[in-house]
């Protein structure tokens, strides 16, 4: 029998050993900057994607289901929303005073957790486009952007990493270089007819690249300094990216009916408060040399299977490759009951040979994997009447790339909870039979 070959990332071991990715730090910075300045703090209106597939990717993350043959307009896209992506590679920071040879080569040693941190100042280019449904909104957004543009000064953002329970803060300095509220697209006439008005922004992000010390313990890196200076050989590093998991929790929280700006601001306040909370469980994990995954505002969880799915969902959201794409995915209302939900999907015919598996995840309800490429439906059990569920679908390709989709689900019937006892007694007649 032929054996299926699954291609793994050549440098998987780098990330699996706790490498602090500057690319991820920059993406988190862009997510919060765009949402706070232009979208009233709503992270759900920010999408990481290249601009040429922005509308499709927006539909894939909205949770409404099928994207195939769907009309793009201000209603289906739920405008406004922002899309952003990296447009340049890492370069040496052009601010001369940031280049510190001692910090790059020797690093800084922290005796509390026995690690050397080596970092180099870098910069990279990012681009963002914000789509609105009214010209008046474009005018207001332009004024907001103008006040961020001049006088030129960076927005400071910090991404926290925990090593052995001690915080290492990676700075992300975002500078708005320019914005254009009269973008010249080939489809400009179609966009205006569809009531879609874009604003294009260009950013420079300055941060610090931490050193990749080795790949599979072949030779200490960089090669030109190998063996000359101290390395972290033999140390068991426990890394939890607290900022990423806080962001993920807010990004994919189910929106309740009547969500308001005040609710979002209240959530943001709680996030800032939680980011300052100490996590003693991480220190304990470091002493025991165990790996603790963190979700739910940085609080530890023992469900390893669920934590791994959350990690994959984050990776699938930031994935650039689209080796295996869901052409359709939706809830089948005719086959949905008060306690069961049927979902169906269809993979693009051209992508079917690349399919490896589909992960289905609803927090507290289900974590399952579909490996049969011919399976097109799945019955979700253990749900309650009149309830809304946030379902995450993650498609893995044989090339080990991931794509994350969101699907909002709802059961039939009336909610079991949420009503007063008196509501259930109105119009009822009771008789009492004496003993």
Secondary structure, DSSP 8 states (H G I E B T S, - for coil): ---------TTHHHHHTT---HHHHHHHHHHHHHHHHHSTT-GGGEEE--GGGHHHHHHHHHBS---TT---STTTTTS-EEEEEE-S--EE-S-GGG--HIIIII-EEETTTTEEE-EEEEEEEEEEEEEES-HHHHHHHHHHHHHHHSS---EEEEEEEEETTEEEEEEEEEEEEEEESS---TTHHHHHHTT-EEEEEEEEEEEEEE----STTSS-SSGGGTTTS---TT----EE-HHHHHHHHHHT----TT--HHHHHHHHHHHHHHHTS--HHHHHHHHHT----EETTTEE-S-HHHHHHHHHHHHHHT----SS-EEEEEE-GGG--SSEEEEEEEE-TTTGGGEEEEEEEETTTEEEEE--TT--EEEEES--TT-EEEEEEEEEETT--EEEEEEEEE-SS--SSSS-HHHHHTT--------
